[in-house]
Amino acid sequence: MSQDKIRKPKPKTGGKVPSFFFDGLPAGGTVAIATTGIHDRESLRIFAEGWRRLVNLTTPETILVYGALPAGFNGYALGGGVAVKEYPTFTARNRARLDKEA
């Protein structure tokens, strides 16, 4: 398949984050998310909506983030008293290691 025919998968939710996505998550506990897949404005918008709903519906004590958290999101969680701990991806860790060796 040629490069110009490859399409990114689109969410099947119409761009909205249903509240049932958060059913079963512990209120006031620790939750984990990943930022992989945020490649454009639309995916960032969907992530932002999900982030706000996660913080507001589950009121977590801690959010563990796999990948780099987009600018501004940490402040939103911290404003609600939520601790955020970021973990770099495998690729980011290897890039940082290679940069040190260069």
C-alpha positions, 0 to 999 in steps of 0.5 A: 500500500502506498504511503498516501493511502494509509489512514490514521484510525479515527475514534468511533465515538464521534469525537466525544468521550463517553462517561462509561469509559471511566466506569470501574476506575477507583474514585480517589485512587491511582489511574494510568493513561498513555499519551501515545496517539496524540498526533494532531489537533483533533486527537489532542482535543479528544485527549483534552476532553478525556483528561478533564472528564477523568479528573472530574469524574474519578477525582484521582489522587494520582495519575500515572502518564506513559509518554509526554503530557502535552503542555498545560494538562499538568496544571489542570490536574494540580489545580484539583490536587491531583499528583501527576507522574510522567514516565517516558516512552521506550523511544524517549528513553533511548533518544535521551540515552543516545543524546548523552552518548553523542 
